[in-house]
Amino acid sequence: MALKDVMAGVQQRTFAGLETTLHSYRRVYWHPRLFNRQFFAAWQGEGARTIRQKTQVMIRELLSQYEYELEGKLRSELDKILAKAKSEL
């Protein structure tokens, strides 16, 4: 949500009429990522994955996309420890 949308919502004293609210509502509630709104036969035809199975797939995807960078000082200290350990092998 952009700052202009927040300001418009504050001025109108509601966010319900904003286009961004409608878009977010549809994204979150109309097309939920975990819950299935298909007919039973269509759900079965696509493999009948449970919410637990869908959640496990989502978790794997999120973890595979996660990138973490250590602080420079901490990174250099760990690199020194690793280099020392490798040299002692």
PDB file of N, CA, C and O in Angstrom:
ATOM      1  N   MET A   1       0.854  -1.164   0.000  1.00  0.00           N
ATOM      2  CA  MET A   1       0.000   0.000   0.000  1.00  0.00           C
ATOM      3  C   MET A   1       0.902   1.231   0.000  1.00  0.00           C
ATOM      4  O   MET A   1       1.839   1.329   0.792  1.00  0.00           O
ATOM      5  N   ALA A   2       0.612   2.147  -0.881  1.00  0.00           N
ATOM      6  CA  ALA A   2       1.416   3.350  -1.010  1.00  0.00           C
ATOM      7  C   ALA A   2       0.972   4.398   0.007  1.00  0.00           C
ATOM      8  O   ALA A   2      -0.135   4.344   0.543  1.00  0.00           O
ATOM      9  N   LEU A   3       1.851   5.336   0.251  1.00  0.00           N
ATOM     10  CA  LEU A   3       1.555   6.402   1.208  1.00  0.00           C
ATOM     11  C   LEU A   3       0.319   7.184   0.790  1.00  0.00           C
ATOM     12  O   LEU A   3      -0.474   7.595   1.638  1.00  0.00           O
ATOM     13  N   LYS A   4       0.149   7.392  -0.511  1.00  0.00           N
ATOM     14  CA  LYS A   4      -1.028   8.148  -0.978  1.00  0.00           C
ATOM     15  C   LYS A   4      -2.322   7.411  -0.630  1.00  0.00           C
ATOM     16  O   LYS A   4      -3.341   8.040  -0.344  1.00  0.00           O
ATOM     17  N   ASP A   5      -2.277   6.076  -0.655  1.00  0.00           N
ATOM     18  CA  ASP A   5      -3.458   5.296  -0.289  1.00  0.00           C
ATOM     19  C   ASP A   5      -3.751   5.412   1.205  1.00  0.00           C
ATOM     20  O   ASP A   5      -4.910   5.495   1.612  1.00  0.00           O
ATOM     21  N   VAL A   6      -2.712   5.417   2.002  1.00  0.00           N
ATOM     22  CA  VAL A   6      -2.885   5.586   3.446  1.00  0.00           C
ATOM     23  C   VAL A   6      -3.487   6.957   3.732  1.00  0.00           C
ATOM     24  O   VAL A   6      -4.418   7.078   4.528  1.00  0.00           O
ATOM     25  N   MET A   7      -2.962   7.971   3.090  1.00  0.00           N
ATOM     26  CA  MET A   7      -3.482   9.331   3.301  1.00  0.00           C
ATOM     27  C   MET A   7      -4.941   9.427   2.848  1.00  0.00           C
ATOM     28  O   MET A   7      -5.755  10.065   3.516  1.00  0.00           O
ATOM     29  N   ALA A   8      -5.273   8.800   1.721  1.00  0.00           N
ATOM     30  CA  ALA A   8      -6.655   8.820   1.239  1.00  0.00           C
ATOM     31  C   ALA A   8      -7.572   8.116   2.234  1.00  0.00           C
ATOM     32  O   ALA A   8      -8.679   8.586   2.496  1.00  0.00           O
ATOM     33  N   GLY A   9      -7.126   7.006   2.784  1.00  0.00           N
ATOM     34  CA  GLY A   9      -7.922   6.285   3.771  1.00  0.00           C
ATOM     35  C   GLY A   9      -8.134   7.089   5.035  1.00  0.00           C
ATOM     36  O   GLY A   9      -9.216   7.066   5.621  1.00  0.00           O
ATOM     37  N   VAL A  10      -7.097   7.804   5.458  1.00  0.00           N
ATOM     38  CA  VAL A  10      -7.211   8.646   6.648  1.00  0.00           C
ATOM     39  C   VAL A  10      -8.201   9.771   6.390  1.00  0.00           C
ATOM     40  O   VAL A  10      -9.040  10.067   7.241  1.00  0.00           O
ATOM     41  N   GLN A  11      -8.111  10.398   5.229  1.00  0.00           N
ATOM     42  CA  GLN A  11      -9.025  11.495   4.900  1.00  0.00           C
ATOM     43  C   GLN A  11     -10.471  11.010   4.799  1.00  0.00           C
ATOM     44  O   GLN A  11     -11.393  11.701   5.232  1.00  0.00           O
ATOM     45  N   GLN A  12     -10.664   9.835   4.233  1.00  0.00           N
ATOM     46  CA  GLN A  12     -12.021   9.292   4.081  1.00  0.00           C
ATOM     47  C   GLN A  12     -12.530   8.631   5.368  1.00  0.00           C
ATOM     48  O   GLN A  12     -13.711   8.308   5.496  1.00  0.00           O
ATOM     49  N   ARG A  13     -11.617   8.444   6.301  1.00  0.00           N
ATOM     50  CA  ARG A  13     -11.902   7.781   7.567  1.00  0.00           C
ATOM     51  C   ARG A  13     -12.307   6.323   7.383  1.00  0.00           C
ATOM     52  O   ARG A  13     -12.972   5.738   8.237  1.00  0.00           O
ATOM     53  N   THR A  14     -11.901   5.751   6.268  1.00  0.00           N
ATOM     54  CA  THR A  14     -12.120   4.331   5.994  1.00  0.00           C
ATOM     55  C   THR A  14     -11.201   3.899   4.862  1.00  0.00           C
ATOM     56  O   THR A  14     -10.865   4.691   3.982  1.00  0.00           O
ATOM     57  N   PHE A  15     -10.809   2.660   4.895  1.00  0.00           N
ATOM     58  CA  PHE A  15      -9.984   2.103   3.825  1.00  0.00           C
ATOM     59  C   PHE A  15     -10.814   1.169   2.942  1.00  0.00           C
ATOM     60  O   PHE A  15     -10.321   0.648   1.942  1.00  0.00           O
ATOM     61  N   ALA A  16     -12.076   0.963   3.322  1.00  0.00           N
ATOM     62  CA  ALA A  16     -12.914  -0.013   2.631  1.00  0.00           C
ATOM     63  C   ALA A  16     -13.141   0.329   1.163  1.00  0.00           C
ATOM     64  O   ALA A  16     -13.250  -0.578   0.337  1.00  0.00           O
ATOM     65  N   GLY A  17     -13.213   1.593   0.823  1.00  0.00           N
ATOM     66  CA  GLY A  17     -13.510   1.977  -0.551  1.00  0.00           C
ATOM     67  C   GLY A  17     -12.304   2.105  -1.457  1.00  0.00           C
ATOM     68  O   GLY A  17     -12.451   2.383  -2.647  1.00  0.00           O
ATOM     69  N   LEU A  18     -11.122   1.909  -0.919  1.00  0.00           N
ATOM     70  CA  LEU A  18      -9.913   2.079  -1.724  1.00  0.00           C
ATOM     71  C   LEU A  18      -9.674   0.875  -2.626  1.00  0.00           C
ATOM     72  O   LEU A  18      -9.962  -0.262  -2.251  1.00  0.00           O
ATOM     73  N   GLU A  19      -9.149   1.133  -3.813  1.00  0.00           N
ATOM     74  CA  GLU A  19      -8.847   0.061  -4.763  1.00  0.00           C
ATOM     75  C   GLU A  19      -7.821  -0.916  -4.189  1.00  0.00           C
ATOM     76  O   GLU A  19      -7.919  -2.122  -4.415  1.00  0.00           O
ATOM     77  N   THR A  20      -6.844  -0.401  -3.451  1.00  0.00           N
ATOM     78  CA  THR A  20      -5.821  -1.287  -2.882  1.00  0.00           C
ATOM     79  C   THR A  20      -6.424  -2.241  -1.850  1.00  0.00           C
ATOM     80  O   THR A  20      -5.978  -3.381  -1.724  1.00  0.00           O
ATOM     81  N   THR A  21      -7.431  -1.780  -1.115  1.00  0.00           N
ATOM     82  CA  THR A  21      -8.097  -2.649  -0.147  1.00  0.00           C
ATOM     83  C   THR A  21      -8.827  -3.773  -0.873  1.00  0.00           C
ATOM     84  O   THR A  21      -8.763  -4.933  -0.467  1.00  0.00           O
ATOM     85  N   LEU A  22      -9.517  -3.419  -1.945  1.00  0.00           N
ATOM     86  CA  LEU A  22     -10.238  -4.420  -2.721  1.00  0.00           C
ATOM     87  C   LEU A  22      -9.273  -5.434  -3.319  1.00  0.00           C
ATOM     88  O   LEU A  22      -9.538  -6.636  -3.293  1.00  0.00           O
ATOM     89  N   HIS A  23      -8.160  -4.958  -3.854  1.00  0.00           N
ATOM     90  CA  HIS A  23      -7.151  -5.849  -4.441  1.00  0.00           C
ATOM     91  C   HIS A  23      -6.587  -6.790  -3.373  1.00  0.00           C
ATOM     92  O   HIS A  23      -6.448  -7.989  -3.612  1.00  0.00           O
ATOM     93  N   SER A  24      -6.265  -6.253  -2.212  1.00  0.00           N
ATOM     94  CA  SER A  24      -5.712  -7.080  -1.134  1.00  0.00           C
ATOM     95  C   SER A  24      -6.741  -8.088  -0.642  1.00  0.00           C
ATOM     96  O   SER A  24      -6.408  -9.237  -0.353  1.00  0.00           O
ATOM     97  N   TYR A  25      -7.972  -7.657  -0.551  1.00  0.00           N
ATOM     98  CA  TYR A  25      -9.033  -8.562  -0.100  1.00  0.00           C
ATOM     99  C   TYR A  25      -9.147  -9.750  -1.043  1.00  0.00           C
ATOM    100  O   TYR A  25      -9.207 -10.900  -0.608  1.00  0.00           O
ATOM    101  N   ARG A  26      -9.177  -9.458  -2.338  1.00  0.00           N
ATOM    102  CA  ARG A  26      -9.285 -10.539  -3.322  1.00  0.00           C
ATOM    103  C   ARG A  26      -8.090 -11.475  -3.239  1.00  0.00           C
ATOM    104  O   ARG A  26      -8.241 -12.695  -3.301  1.00  0.00           O
ATOM    105  N   ARG A  27      -6.898 -10.895  -3.096  1.00  0.00           N
ATOM    106  CA  ARG A  27      -5.681 -11.705  -3.062  1.00  0.00           C
ATOM    107  C   ARG A  27      -5.671 -12.613  -1.832  1.00  0.00           C
ATOM    108  O   ARG A  27      -5.280 -13.776  -1.926  1.00  0.00           O
ATOM    109  N   VAL A  28      -6.095 -12.097  -0.694  1.00  0.00           N
ATOM    110  CA  VAL A  28      -6.004 -12.849   0.560  1.00  0.00           C
ATOM    111  C   VAL A  28      -7.210 -13.766   0.785  1.00  0.00           C
ATOM    112  O   VAL A  28      -7.047 -14.917   1.190  1.00  0.00           O
ATOM    113  N   TYR A  29      -8.415 -13.260   0.526  1.00  0.00           N
ATOM    114  CA  TYR A  29      -9.609 -14.020   0.880  1.00  0.00           C
ATOM    115  C   TYR A  29     -10.308 -14.687  -0.304  1.00  0.00           C
ATOM    116  O   TYR A  29     -10.841 -15.788  -0.166  1.00  0.00           O
ATOM    117  N   TRP A  30     -10.310 -14.044  -1.442  1.00  0.00           N
ATOM    118  CA  TRP A  30     -11.026 -14.587  -2.582  1.00  0.00           C
ATOM    119  C   TRP A  30     -10.278 -15.765  -3.204  1.00  0.00           C
ATOM    120  O   TRP A  30     -10.888 -16.760  -3.597  1.00  0.00           O
ATOM    121  N   HIS A  31      -8.944 -15.642  -3.289  1.00  0.00           N
ATOM    122  CA  HIS A  31      -8.101 -16.702  -3.841  1.00  0.00           C
ATOM    123  C   HIS A  31      -7.074 -17.125  -2.792  1.00  0.00           C
ATOM    124  O   HIS A  31      -5.884 -16.851  -2.947  1.00  0.00           O
ATOM    125  N   PRO A  32      -7.522 -17.786  -1.735  1.00  0.00           N
ATOM    126  CA  PRO A  32      -6.575 -18.170  -0.684  1.00  0.00           C
ATOM    127  C   PRO A  32      -5.544 -19.166  -1.209  1.00  0.00           C
ATOM    128  O   PRO A  32      -5.841 -19.971  -2.091  1.00  0.00           O
ATOM    129  N   ARG A  33      -4.345 -19.106  -0.666  1.00  0.00           N
ATOM    130  CA  ARG A  33      -3.263 -19.971  -1.127  1.00  0.00           C
ATOM    131  C   ARG A  33      -3.365 -21.383  -0.572  1.00  0.00           C
ATOM    132  O   ARG A  33      -2.925 -22.332  -1.221  1.00  0.00           O
ATOM    133  N   LEU A  34      -3.925 -21.535   0.592  1.00  0.00           N
ATOM    134  CA  LEU A  34      -3.993 -22.864   1.201  1.00  0.00           C
ATOM    135  C   LEU A  34      -5.355 -23.528   1.045  1.00  0.00           C
ATOM    136  O   LEU A  34      -5.440 -24.705   0.695  1.00  0.00           O
ATOM    137  N   PHE A  35      -6.401 -22.785   1.301  1.00  0.00           N
ATOM    138  CA  PHE A  35      -7.732 -23.375   1.261  1.00  0.00           C
ATOM    139  C   PHE A  35      -8.212 -23.483  -0.176  1.00  0.00           C
ATOM    140  O   PHE A  35      -7.926 -22.621  -1.007  1.00  0.00           O
ATOM    141  N   ASN A  36      -8.938 -24.544  -0.455  1.00  0.00           N
ATOM    142  CA  ASN A  36      -9.365 -24.840  -1.805  1.00  0.00           C
ATOM    143  C   ASN A  36     -10.833 -24.480  -1.978  1.00  0.00           C
ATOM    144  O   ASN A  36     -11.671 -24.857  -1.159  1.00  0.00           O
ATOM    145  N   ARG A  37     -11.142 -23.752  -3.043  1.00  0.00           N
ATOM    146  CA  ARG A  37     -12.522 -23.378  -3.308  1.00  0.00           C
ATOM    147  C   ARG A  37     -13.069 -24.107  -4.531  1.00  0.00           C
ATOM    148  O   ARG A  37     -14.097 -23.714  -5.085  1.00  0.00           O
ATOM    149  N   GLN A  38     -12.392 -25.154  -4.946  1.00  0.00           N
ATOM    150  CA  GLN A  38     -12.829 -25.916  -6.114  1.00  0.00           C
ATOM    151  C   GLN A  38     -13.909 -26.920  -5.725  1.00  0.00           C
ATOM    152  O   GLN A  38     -14.142 -27.200  -4.548  1.00  0.00           O
ATOM    153  N   PHE A  39     -14.558 -27.449  -6.759  1.00  0.00           N
ATOM    154  CA  PHE A  39     -15.463 -28.565  -6.528  1.00  0.00           C
ATOM    155  C   PHE A  39     -14.635 -29.781  -6.148  1.00  0.00           C
ATOM    156  O   PHE A  39     -13.461 -29.882  -6.503  1.00  0.00           O
ATOM    157  N   PHE A  40     -15.248 -30.689  -5.434  1.00  0.00           N
ATOM    158  CA  PHE A  40     -14.543 -31.859  -4.916  1.00  0.00           C
ATOM    159  C   PHE A  40     -13.870 -32.660  -6.032  1.00  0.00           C
ATOM    160  O   PHE A  40     -12.721 -33.077  -5.885  1.00  0.00           O
ATOM    161  N   ALA A  41     -14.569 -32.874  -7.135  1.00  0.00           N
ATOM    162  CA  ALA A  41     -14.014 -33.666  -8.242  1.00  0.00           C
ATOM    163  C   ALA A  41     -12.783 -32.988  -8.839  1.00  0.00           C
ATOM    164  O   ALA A  41     -11.808 -33.660  -9.176  1.00  0.00           O
ATOM    165  N   ALA A  42     -12.821 -31.670  -8.971  1.00  0.00           N
ATOM    166  CA  ALA A  42     -11.664 -30.936  -9.506  1.00  0.00           C
ATOM    167  C   ALA A  42     -10.488 -31.039  -8.549  1.00  0.00           C
ATOM    168  O   ALA A  42      -9.347 -31.212  -8.977  1.00  0.00           O
ATOM    169  N   TRP A  43     -10.762 -30.932  -7.258  1.00  0.00           N
ATOM    170  CA  TRP A  43      -9.706 -31.058  -6.240  1.00  0.00           C
ATOM    171  C   TRP A  43      -9.070 -32.438  -6.312  1.00  0.00           C
ATOM    172  O   TRP A  43      -7.847 -32.567  -6.260  1.00  0.00           O
ATOM    173  N   GLN A  44      -9.896 -33.465  -6.430  1.00  0.00           N
ATOM    174  CA  GLN A  44      -9.369 -34.829  -6.545  1.00  0.00           C
ATOM    175  C   GLN A  44      -8.552 -34.995  -7.819  1.00  0.00           C
ATOM    176  O   GLN A  44      -7.513 -35.656  -7.813  1.00  0.00           O
ATOM    177  N   GLY A  45      -9.016 -34.400  -8.903  1.00  0.00           N
ATOM    178  CA  GLY A  45      -8.323 -34.499 -10.175  1.00  0.00           C
ATOM    179  C   GLY A  45      -6.948 -33.859 -10.164  1.00  0.00           C
ATOM    180  O   GLY A  45      -6.078 -34.236 -10.950  1.00  0.00           O
ATOM    181  N   GLU A  46      -6.746 -32.901  -9.286  1.00  0.00           N
ATOM    182  CA  GLU A  46      -5.449 -32.226  -9.177  1.00  0.00           C
ATOM    183  C   GLU A  46      -4.555 -32.850  -8.111  1.00  0.00           C
ATOM    184  O   GLU A  46      -3.536 -32.268  -7.739  1.00  0.00           O
ATOM    185  N   GLY A  47      -4.922 -34.011  -7.626  1.00  0.00           N
ATOM    186  CA  GLY A  47      -4.061 -34.712  -6.679  1.00  0.00           C
ATOM    187  C   GLY A  47      -4.559 -34.729  -5.256  1.00  0.00           C
ATOM    188  O   GLY A  47      -3.944 -35.372  -4.405  1.00  0.00           O
ATOM    189  N   ALA A  48      -5.650 -34.046  -4.964  1.00  0.00           N
ATOM    190  CA  ALA A  48      -6.269 -34.045  -3.634  1.00  0.00           C
ATOM    191  C   ALA A  48      -5.271 -33.732  -2.523  1.00  0.00           C
ATOM    192  O   ALA A  48      -5.256 -34.396  -1.487  1.00  0.00           O
ATOM    193  N   ARG A  49      -4.437 -32.711  -2.747  1.00  0.00           N
ATOM    194  CA  ARG A  49      -3.455 -32.342  -1.718  1.00  0.00           C
ATOM    195  C   ARG A  49      -4.153 -31.718  -0.513  1.00  0.00           C
ATOM    196  O   ARG A  49      -5.044 -30.881  -0.662  1.00  0.00           O
ATOM    197  N   THR A  50      -3.742 -32.130   0.667  1.00  0.00           N
ATOM    198  CA  THR A  50      -4.312 -31.595   1.901  1.00  0.00           C
ATOM    199  C   THR A  50      -3.682 -30.236   2.212  1.00  0.00           C
ATOM    200  O   THR A  50      -2.689 -29.843   1.599  1.00  0.00           O
ATOM    201  N   ILE A  51      -4.270 -29.537   3.163  1.00  0.00           N
ATOM    202  CA  ILE A  51      -3.707 -28.254   3.594  1.00  0.00           C
ATOM    203  C   ILE A  51      -2.307 -28.468   4.151  1.00  0.00           C
ATOM    204  O   ILE A  51      -1.415 -27.649   3.932  1.00  0.00           O
ATOM    205  N   ARG A  52      -2.119 -29.551   4.858  1.00  0.00           N
ATOM    206  CA  ARG A  52      -0.792 -29.857   5.411  1.00  0.00           C
ATOM    207  C   ARG A  52       0.231 -30.027   4.285  1.00  0.00           C
ATOM    208  O   ARG A  52       1.340 -29.501   4.378  1.00  0.00           O
ATOM    209  N   GLN A  53      -0.124 -30.748   3.236  1.00  0.00           N
ATOM    210  CA  GLN A  53       0.789 -30.941   2.108  1.00  0.00           C
ATOM    211  C   GLN A  53       1.096 -29.620   1.406  1.00  0.00           C
ATOM    212  O   GLN A  53       2.244 -29.350   1.054  1.00  0.00           O
ATOM    213  N   LYS A  54       0.068 -28.802   1.205  1.00  0.00           N
ATOM    214  CA  LYS A  54       0.278 -27.493   0.578  1.00  0.00           C
ATOM    215  C   LYS A  54       1.187 -26.626   1.440  1.00  0.00           C
ATOM    216  O   LYS A  54       2.059 -25.924   0.929  1.00  0.00           O
ATOM    217  N   THR A  55       0.976 -26.684   2.748  1.00  0.00           N
ATOM    218  CA  THR A  55       1.799 -25.899   3.670  1.00  0.00           C
ATOM    219  C   THR A  55       3.251 -26.342   3.610  1.00  0.00           C
ATOM    220  O   THR A  55       4.154 -25.505   3.608  1.00  0.00           O
ATOM    221  N   GLN A  56       3.483 -27.633   3.560  1.00  0.00           N
ATOM    222  CA  GLN A  56       4.858 -28.138   3.477  1.00  0.00           C
ATOM    223  C   GLN A  56       5.545 -27.661   2.203  1.00  0.00           C
ATOM    224  O   GLN A  56       6.723 -27.307   2.235  1.00  0.00           O
ATOM    225  N   VAL A  57       4.829 -27.647   1.089  1.00  0.00           N
ATOM    226  CA  VAL A  57       5.390 -27.148  -0.171  1.00  0.00           C
ATOM    227  C   VAL A  57       5.717 -25.664  -0.051  1.00  0.00           C
ATOM    228  O   VAL A  57       6.786 -25.223  -0.472  1.00  0.00           O
ATOM    229  N   MET A  58       4.789 -24.893   0.528  1.00  0.00           N
ATOM    230  CA  MET A  58       5.025 -23.454   0.702  1.00  0.00           C
ATOM    231  C   MET A  58       6.241 -23.197   1.584  1.00  0.00           C
ATOM    232  O   MET A  58       7.043 -22.310   1.292  1.00  0.00           O
ATOM    233  N   ILE A  59       6.380 -23.961   2.651  1.00  0.00           N
ATOM    234  CA  ILE A  59       7.516 -23.787   3.562  1.00  0.00           C
ATOM    235  C   ILE A  59       8.820 -24.075   2.833  1.00  0.00           C
ATOM    236  O   ILE A  59       9.786 -23.323   2.960  1.00  0.00           O
ATOM    237  N   ARG A  60       8.848 -25.170   2.064  1.00  0.00           N
ATOM    238  CA  ARG A  60      10.068 -25.496   1.300  1.00  0.00           C
ATOM    239  C   ARG A  60      10.416 -24.387   0.318  1.00  0.00           C
ATOM    240  O   ARG A  60      11.585 -24.027   0.176  1.00  0.00           O
ATOM    241  N   GLU A  61       9.412 -23.844  -0.359  1.00  0.00           N
ATOM    242  CA  GLU A  61       9.653 -22.763  -1.318  1.00  0.00           C
ATOM    243  C   GLU A  61      10.198 -21.526  -0.617  1.00  0.00           C
ATOM    244  O   GLU A  61      11.164 -20.918  -1.079  1.00  0.00           O
ATOM    245  N   LEU A  62       9.579 -21.156   0.495  1.00  0.00           N
ATOM    246  CA  LEU A  62      10.034 -19.976   1.230  1.00  0.00           C
ATOM    247  C   LEU A  62      11.454 -20.155   1.751  1.00  0.00           C
ATOM    248  O   LEU A  62      12.267 -19.233   1.673  1.00  0.00           O
ATOM    249  N   LEU A  63      11.753 -21.329   2.278  1.00  0.00           N
ATOM    250  CA  LEU A  63      13.100 -21.577   2.789  1.00  0.00           C
ATOM    251  C   LEU A  63      14.135 -21.589   1.674  1.00  0.00           C
ATOM    252  O   LEU A  63      15.265 -21.147   1.879  1.00  0.00           O
ATOM    253  N   SER A  64      13.769 -22.086   0.503  1.00  0.00           N
ATOM    254  CA  SER A  64      14.723 -22.119  -0.605  1.00  0.00           C
ATOM    255  C   SER A  64      15.006 -20.716  -1.140  1.00  0.00           C
ATOM    256  O   SER A  64      16.066 -20.479  -1.718  1.00  0.00           O
ATOM    257  N   GLN A  65      14.077 -19.792  -0.954  1.00  0.00           N
ATOM    258  CA  GLN A  65      14.254 -18.422  -1.437  1.00  0.00           C
ATOM    259  C   GLN A  65      14.945 -17.523  -0.419  1.00  0.00           C
ATOM    260  O   GLN A  65      15.390 -16.427  -0.757  1.00  0.00           O
ATOM    261  N   TYR A  66      15.035 -17.981   0.821  1.00  0.00           N
ATOM    262  CA  TYR A  66      15.575 -17.158   1.896  1.00  0.00           C
ATOM    263  C   TYR A  66      17.079 -16.982   1.737  1.00  0.00           C
ATOM    264  O   TYR A  66      17.817 -17.949   1.548  1.00  0.00           O
ATOM    265  N   GLU A  67      17.513 -15.747   1.815  1.00  0.00           N
ATOM    266  CA  GLU A  67      18.940 -15.449   1.751  1.00  0.00           C
ATOM    267  C   GLU A  67      19.320 -14.659   2.995  1.00  0.00           C
ATOM    268  O   GLU A  67      18.668 -13.677   3.350  1.00  0.00           O
ATOM    269  N   TYR A  68      20.377 -15.102   3.643  1.00  0.00           N
ATOM    270  CA  TYR A  68      20.816 -14.445   4.862  1.00  0.00           C
ATOM    271  C   TYR A  68      22.273 -14.063   4.710  1.00  0.00           C
ATOM    272  O   TYR A  68      23.091 -14.866   4.261  1.00  0.00           O
ATOM    273  N   GLU A  69      22.589 -12.864   5.076  1.00  0.00           N
ATOM    274  CA  GLU A  69      23.957 -12.363   4.991  1.00  0.00           C
ATOM    275  C   GLU A  69      24.413 -11.985   6.398  1.00  0.00           C
ATOM    276  O   GLU A  69      23.777 -11.176   7.074  1.00  0.00           O
ATOM    277  N   LEU A  70      25.501 -12.569   6.820  1.00  0.00           N
ATOM    278  CA  LEU A  70      26.062 -12.226   8.128  1.00  0.00           C
ATOM    279  C   LEU A  70      26.688 -10.837   8.092  1.00  0.00           C
ATOM    280  O   LEU A  70      27.113 -10.361   7.040  1.00  0.00           O
ATOM    281  N   GLU A  71      26.737 -10.199   9.249  1.00  0.00           N
ATOM    282  CA  GLU A  71      27.427  -8.915   9.356  1.00  0.00           C
ATOM    283  C   GLU A  71      28.889  -9.102   8.979  1.00  0.00           C
ATOM    284  O   GLU A  71      29.451 -10.183   9.161  1.00  0.00           O
ATOM    285  N   GLY A  72      29.497  -8.057   8.459  1.00  0.00           N
ATOM    286  CA  GLY A  72      30.877  -8.128   7.985  1.00  0.00           C
ATOM    287  C   GLY A  72      31.859  -8.653   9.009  1.00  0.00           C
ATOM    288  O   GLY A  72      32.666  -9.531   8.705  1.00  0.00           O
ATOM    289  N   LYS A  73      31.798  -8.120  10.234  1.00  0.00           N
ATOM    290  CA  LYS A  73      32.751  -8.523  11.266  1.00  0.00           C
ATOM    291  C   LYS A  73      32.543  -9.990  11.649  1.00  0.00           C
ATOM    292  O   LYS A  73      33.506 -10.749  11.759  1.00  0.00           O
ATOM    293  N   LEU A  74      31.309 -10.376  11.848  1.00  0.00           N
ATOM    294  CA  LEU A  74      31.002 -11.751  12.214  1.00  0.00           C
ATOM    295  C   LEU A  74      31.381 -12.702  11.083  1.00  0.00           C
ATOM    296  O   LEU A  74      31.910 -13.788  11.322  1.00  0.00           O
ATOM    297  N   ARG A  75      31.108 -12.288   9.868  1.00  0.00           N
ATOM    298  CA  ARG A  75      31.450 -13.110   8.705  1.00  0.00           C
ATOM    299  C   ARG A  75      32.960 -13.337   8.624  1.00  0.00           C
ATOM    300  O   ARG A  75      33.413 -14.456   8.384  1.00  0.00           O
ATOM    301  N   SER A  76      33.731 -12.276   8.824  1.00  0.00           N
ATOM    302  CA  SER A  76      35.191 -12.412   8.730  1.00  0.00           C
ATOM    303  C   SER A  76      35.736 -13.304   9.847  1.00  0.00           C
ATOM    304  O   SER A  76      36.669 -14.073   9.619  1.00  0.00           O
ATOM    305  N   GLU A  77      35.169 -13.210  11.042  1.00  0.00           N
ATOM    306  CA  GLU A  77      35.603 -14.071  12.141  1.00  0.00           C
ATOM    307  C   GLU A  77      35.315 -15.545  11.828  1.00  0.00           C
ATOM    308  O   GLU A  77      36.159 -16.412  12.056  1.00  0.00           O
ATOM    309  N   LEU A  78      34.133 -15.814  11.313  1.00  0.00           N
ATOM    310  CA  LEU A  78      33.794 -17.189  10.957  1.00  0.00           C
ATOM    311  C   LEU A  78      34.670 -17.699   9.817  1.00  0.00           C
ATOM    312  O   LEU A  78      35.052 -18.869   9.805  1.00  0.00           O
ATOM    313  N   ASP A  79      34.988 -16.837   8.866  1.00  0.00           N
ATOM    314  CA  ASP A  79      35.887 -17.229   7.776  1.00  0.00           C
ATOM    315  C   ASP A  79      37.267 -17.592   8.312  1.00  0.00           C
ATOM    316  O   ASP A  79      37.892 -18.538   7.834  1.00  0.00           O
ATOM    317  N   LYS A  80      37.745 -16.840   9.307  1.00  0.00           N
ATOM    318  CA  LYS A  80      39.047 -17.140   9.921  1.00  0.00           C
ATOM    319  C   LYS A  80      39.019 -18.500  10.618  1.00  0.00           C
ATOM    320  O   LYS A  80      39.945 -19.299  10.479  1.00  0.00           O
ATOM    321  N   ILE A  81      37.953 -18.749  11.363  1.00  0.00           N
ATOM    322  CA  ILE A  81      37.809 -20.032  12.066  1.00  0.00           C
ATOM    323  C   ILE A  81      37.759 -21.178  11.061  1.00  0.00           C
ATOM    324  O   ILE A  81      38.396 -22.211  11.263  1.00  0.00           O
ATOM    325  N   LEU A  82      37.013 -21.000   9.994  1.00  0.00           N
ATOM    326  CA  LEU A  82      36.904 -22.028   8.965  1.00  0.00           C
ATOM    327  C   LEU A  82      38.247 -22.275   8.285  1.00  0.00           C
ATOM    328  O   LEU A  82      38.623 -23.425   8.054  1.00  0.00           O
ATOM    329  N   ALA A  83      38.970 -21.207   7.965  1.00  0.00           N
ATOM    330  CA  ALA A  83      40.280 -21.347   7.322  1.00  0.00           C
ATOM    331  C   ALA A  83      41.253 -22.085   8.236  1.00  0.00           C
ATOM    332  O   ALA A  83      42.016 -22.939   7.783  1.00  0.00           O
ATOM    333  N   LYS A  84      41.222 -21.751   9.524  1.00  0.00           N
ATOM    334  CA  LYS A  84      42.109 -22.415  10.480  1.00  0.00           C
ATOM    335  C   LYS A  84      41.767 -23.899  10.583  1.00  0.00           C
ATOM    336  O   LYS A  84      42.659 -24.747  10.604  1.00  0.00           O
ATOM    337  N   ALA A  85      40.484 -24.207  10.646  1.00  0.00           N
ATOM    338  CA  ALA A  85      40.055 -25.604  10.745  1.00  0.00           C
ATOM    339  C   ALA A  85      40.462 -26.388   9.503  1.00  0.00           C
ATOM    340  O   ALA A  85      40.890 -27.538   9.603  1.00  0.00           O
ATOM    341  N   LYS A  86      40.329 -25.769   8.336  1.00  0.00           N
ATOM    342  CA  LYS A  86      40.719 -26.447   7.095  1.00  0.00           C
ATOM    343  C   LYS A  86      42.222 -26.699   7.050  1.00  0.00           C
ATOM    344  O   LYS A  86      42.670 -27.742   6.572  1.00  0.00           O
ATOM    345  N   SER A  87      42.992 -25.746   7.547  1.00  0.00           N
ATOM    346  CA  SER A  87      44.452 -25.904   7.512  1.00  0.00           C
ATOM    347  C   SER A  87      44.928 -26.991   8.478  1.00  0.00           C
ATOM    348  O   SER A  87      45.983 -27.589   8.267  1.00  0.00           O
ATOM    349  N   GLU A  88      44.165 -27.244   9.519  1.00  0.00           N
ATOM    350  CA  GLU A  88      44.541 -28.250  10.508  1.00  0.00           C
ATOM    351  C   GLU A  88      44.102 -29.658  10.111  1.00  0.00           C
ATOM    352  O   GLU A  88      44.459 -30.630  10.778  1.00  0.00           O
ATOM    353  N   LEU A  89      43.350 -29.770   9.057  1.00  0.00           N
ATOM    354  CA  LEU A  89      42.887 -31.107   8.635  1.00  0.00           C
ATOM    355  C   LEU A  89      43.965 -31.885   7.964  1.00  0.00           C
ATOM    356  O   LEU A  89      43.740 -33.022   7.551  1.00  0.00           O
TER     357      LEU A  89
END
